[in-house]
Amino acid sequence: MGHEDTIVAIATSMTPAGIGIIRVSGDDAIDIISSIFVDKNKNEKSFTESYKAYHGYICDKEKNELIDEVICIVMRKPHSYTTEDVVEVQCHGGPLVLKKILQLIEGRGARIAEPGEFTKRAFLNGRIDLSMAESVSDIIMSKNDYALKVSFEQLRGNISEKLNHFRKEILESIAFIEACLDDPEHMSLDGYKEKLKNKVDNIINEIDKIIENYDNGRLIKEGVNTVIIGRPNVGKSSLLNLLLDEERAIVTDVAGTTRDIIKESINLRGITLNIIDTAGIREEKGIDKVEEIGIEKAKSEIKKADLIILMLDATTPLSKDDEALIKLCQSQNKKCIVLINKIDLGKNVIDKEKLKNLFNYDIIVIDFSTKTKEGLEKLEESIEKLFVFGDIDFNNEIFLSNERQFSSIKKAKKSLQNVLSAIESKVSEDFYTIDLNDAYISLSQVLGIEVTDDVIDEIFSKFCMGK
Ligand code: GDP
């Protein structure tokens, strides 16, 4: 397959740390490391045994210079991450040390690995399928406990198992139909339609569950896009700061996967909230905000949101602006929590009944204060209830990782529906096999079978270095 190069990469991060790991994979991995390694008595040592740790030094033998004290772990093929010969060099975790050892290994003939190339080799060499490979990256990027659980189950093969089961059923049907058509004297399709219909119905039902779960999976993994809206000075920045102080802020300035720039992510009871920046929300603290949130801007933010937190000021009656924002929320039919803020001032002139009536669906209204934190518990509880990941049976449910898998699954469903229509319209049996075959291919694609090299390259290019 033309990937016999021996590849090398730093597998740990390039910030000072206790330990750093350099990973080498390929036919020359063991020879290369043997050629730059000496044991503690400075004798050359070759690595013979798999799964053994060798203690010694990395040595630039041309300059007769010891570089670092290391432990090398040898994993001989096929029992390694890539199924090739792999050596992991554990050195001290300093960027300079790591770089020097990397260069030494490169100088001995290894090529610097592309992002994701180790995992790509594990896939191309057949140790894992594409859905498992994709889960590796998901595990690394997991932002909360639920996301980690979902991705880990996927690495263990829950998607693969389920889809392989569907594929097997479909393949059996194709084989049976074709055999009957080939040999009508001895085999008959009498009564098979009903059987096939049941089989296809069952698979479609299961696929529907997977499709329904997709959105939950996305919310779990990518986080709940949350927008805080309200008139100027209702307390939006104060709320954001309160949440950032109280909850575990994970990242700042993470570019959203798609269009929006997500400024802050926080973990709240295992749910990741990506707070979408709204106009003025990130103005410097203490500086009065003059920027109005234009309705147009709010509109586009609400569109992107999975959750809207609408803030009102308890001390002033509902204004036209408030009503306009409420209209916006409900026109989008989004999950919405209304916070009546500044409740600590002891004056609440908001008519809750009127407020609730302005919405044509149930909303949660909470008396709130960013000053005294009144209502914070309730806000957290409400968010938890709206996104009930806690009730999900992670061991048995399947969450697709991405749009690629999702669209393949939807295609498979479409083809299976075509099989059902064919059965109903009483066309000849050989028509069934065409759609069955299409469904088979779409399911295979989720697992990386029958996907083009371009797709594979694209997937692995998004991985981090050394993985
Ligand atoms: P934003 O324009 O919506 O981002 O509003 P800010 O968060 O900047 O708050 C505007 C003003 O209201 C600031 O002076 C805050 O200190 C004050 N404020 C915010 N939340 C509360 C609250 O719960 N109680 C009281 N008393 N004042 C608040």
Boltz pocket constraint, residues with backbone or C-beta under 6 A from the ligand:
constraints:
  - pocket:
      binder: B
      contacts: [[A, 230], [A, 231], [A, 232], [A, 233], [A, 234], [A, 235], [A, 236], [A, 237], [A, 238], [A, 239], [A, 280], [A, 281], [A, 289], [A, 341], [A, 342], [A, 343], [A, 344], [A, 345], [A, 368], [A, 369], [A, 370], [A, 371], [A, 372]]
      max_distance: 6.0
